[in-house]
């Protein structure tokens, strides 16, 4: 009887762990957005011009946000944190379905004006401000001061989002040839997303010499692959 009870307990625990891992994988894909494609290149071959041209070349693309990402020192009233800072456009919030638990997310006015504003995760806000309300307060990112306009839910990473136009204003050139780290893309037709990655690769190839180094991550495919892996473990 003890052996049977132990075997049943092990079986139930195994199923529970696998089901929890499967749900976590789905939650991660949902955080990215199931209709989201992320394009990167190891040599930063992507540009602002690519973000502007892609919707015309690939009609199923609904929104594009270029992104410049870097580790930076962020100073607040209570501490100095080394964390990830991403310069993005307001379209990034639409693509990621971002919401604010306090204040607001970035909007088109921030893009146009290059406003030095930022949105931080709840975890980063706690580290910088403790129990004080951070919205309306100033923090220093690198050498520049930004005003916190919103706090977004934690998504597993401590980070801050700033308008890309504000971040690039310190660069020598803010033009179509300006290099970026990634393109976040939302596909309007979910059924077409698996073909869109190939279409994006071909479209990028039209504007430069042939380069097969693009890393194209389709969130829906990532979720499906993880789900298949979990099913194999369950079997």
RANOR-V586392 format. One record per residue. N is the residue number from 1. PHI is phi in whole degrees, -180 to 180 (999 if undefined). Layout:
n=N phi=PHI
n=N phi=PHI
This chain:
n=1 phi=999
n=2 phi=-63
n=3 phi=-64
n=4 phi=-63
n=5 phi=-61
n=6 phi=-65
n=7 phi=-62
n=8 phi=-63
n=9 phi=-62
n=10 phi=-63
n=11 phi=-63
n=12 phi=-64
n=13 phi=-63
n=14 phi=-62
n=15 phi=-62
n=16 phi=-65
n=17 phi=-64
n=18 phi=-64
n=19 phi=-67
n=20 phi=-63
n=21 phi=-65
n=22 phi=-64
n=23 phi=-67
n=24 phi=-64
n=25 phi=-63
n=26 phi=-66
n=27 phi=-63
n=28 phi=-64
n=29 phi=-65
n=30 phi=-66
n=31 phi=-64
n=32 phi=-69
n=33 phi=102
n=34 phi=-66
n=35 phi=-103
n=36 phi=-105
n=37 phi=-125
n=38 phi=-115
n=39 phi=-113
n=40 phi=-133
n=41 phi=-147
n=42 phi=-63
n=43 phi=-110
n=44 phi=53
n=45 phi=-84
n=46 phi=-85
n=47 phi=-135
n=48 phi=-62
n=49 phi=-62
n=50 phi=-61
n=51 phi=-63
n=52 phi=-76
n=53 phi=-84
n=54 phi=-58
n=55 phi=-59
n=56 phi=-76
n=57 phi=-83
n=58 phi=-125
n=59 phi=-59
n=60 phi=-76
n=61 phi=-74
n=62 phi=-92
n=63 phi=-152
n=64 phi=-135
n=65 phi=-129
n=66 phi=-69
n=67 phi=-141
n=68 phi=-117
n=69 phi=-119
n=70 phi=-161
n=71 phi=-84
n=72 phi=-145
n=73 phi=-92
n=74 phi=-117
n=75 phi=-111
n=76 phi=-126
n=77 phi=-62
n=78 phi=-104
n=79 phi=-162
n=80 phi=-118
n=81 phi=-118
n=82 phi=-97
n=83 phi=-149
n=84 phi=-89
n=85 phi=-120
n=86 phi=-122
n=87 phi=-91
n=88 phi=-137
n=89 phi=-98
n=90 phi=-65
n=91 phi=-63
n=92 phi=-60
n=93 phi=-64
n=94 phi=-67
n=95 phi=-64
n=96 phi=-85
n=97 phi=56
n=98 phi=-75
n=99 phi=-129
n=100 phi=-112
n=101 phi=-83
n=102 phi=-154
n=103 phi=77
n=104 phi=-144
n=105 phi=-95
n=106 phi=-68
n=107 phi=-128
n=108 phi=-61
n=109 phi=-62
n=110 phi=-66
n=111 phi=-61
n=112 phi=-68
n=113 phi=-93
n=114 phi=65
n=115 phi=-61
n=116 phi=-88
n=117 phi=-125
n=118 phi=-151
n=119 phi=-121
n=120 phi=-120
n=121 phi=-73
n=122 phi=-61
n=123 phi=-64
n=124 phi=-64
n=125 phi=-61
n=126 phi=-64
n=127 phi=-69
n=128 phi=-86
n=129 phi=-122
n=130 phi=66
n=131 phi=-98
n=132 phi=-75
n=133 phi=-74
n=134 phi=-82
n=135 phi=-63
n=136 phi=94
n=137 phi=-87
n=138 phi=-104
n=139 phi=-131
n=140 phi=-105
n=141 phi=-110
n=142 phi=66
n=143 phi=-103
n=144 phi=-109
n=145 phi=-99
n=146 phi=-127
n=147 phi=-99
n=148 phi=-75
n=149 phi=-109
n=150 phi=-164
n=151 phi=-124
n=152 phi=-107
n=153 phi=-61
n=154 phi=-66
n=155 phi=-124
n=156 phi=95
n=157 phi=-141
n=158 phi=-85
n=159 phi=-156
n=160 phi=-131
n=161 phi=-110
n=162 phi=-130
n=163 phi=-62
n=164 phi=-60
n=165 phi=-64
n=166 phi=-71
n=167 phi=-68
n=168 phi=-81
n=169 phi=-65
n=170 phi=-86
n=171 phi=-83
n=172 phi=-67
n=173 phi=-146
n=174 phi=-122
n=175 phi=-146
n=176 phi=-56
n=177 phi=-82
n=178 phi=-63
n=179 phi=-77
n=180 phi=-132
n=181 phi=-85
n=182 phi=-158
n=183 phi=-121
n=184 phi=-97
n=185 phi=-127
n=186 phi=-108
n=187 phi=-98
n=188 phi=-74
n=189 phi=-105
n=190 phi=-60
n=191 phi=-71
n=192 phi=-97
n=193 phi=-64
n=194 phi=-69
n=195 phi=-90
n=196 phi=-69
n=197 phi=-58
n=198 phi=-66
n=199 phi=-65
n=200 phi=-65
n=201 phi=-60
n=202 phi=-67
n=203 phi=-64
n=204 phi=-66
n=205 phi=-67
n=206 phi=-72
n=207 phi=-98
n=208 phi=-158
n=209 phi=-64
n=210 phi=-57
n=211 phi=-148
n=212 phi=-97
n=213 phi=-87
n=214 phi=-72
n=215 phi=-102
n=216 phi=-114
n=217 phi=-107
n=218 phi=-102
n=219 phi=-59
n=220 phi=-64
n=221 phi=-67
n=222 phi=-62
n=223 phi=-65
n=224 phi=-66
n=225 phi=-64
n=226 phi=-67
n=227 phi=-66
n=228 phi=-65
n=229 phi=-63
n=230 phi=-64
n=231 phi=-64
n=232 phi=-64
n=233 phi=-64
n=234 phi=-63
n=235 phi=-60
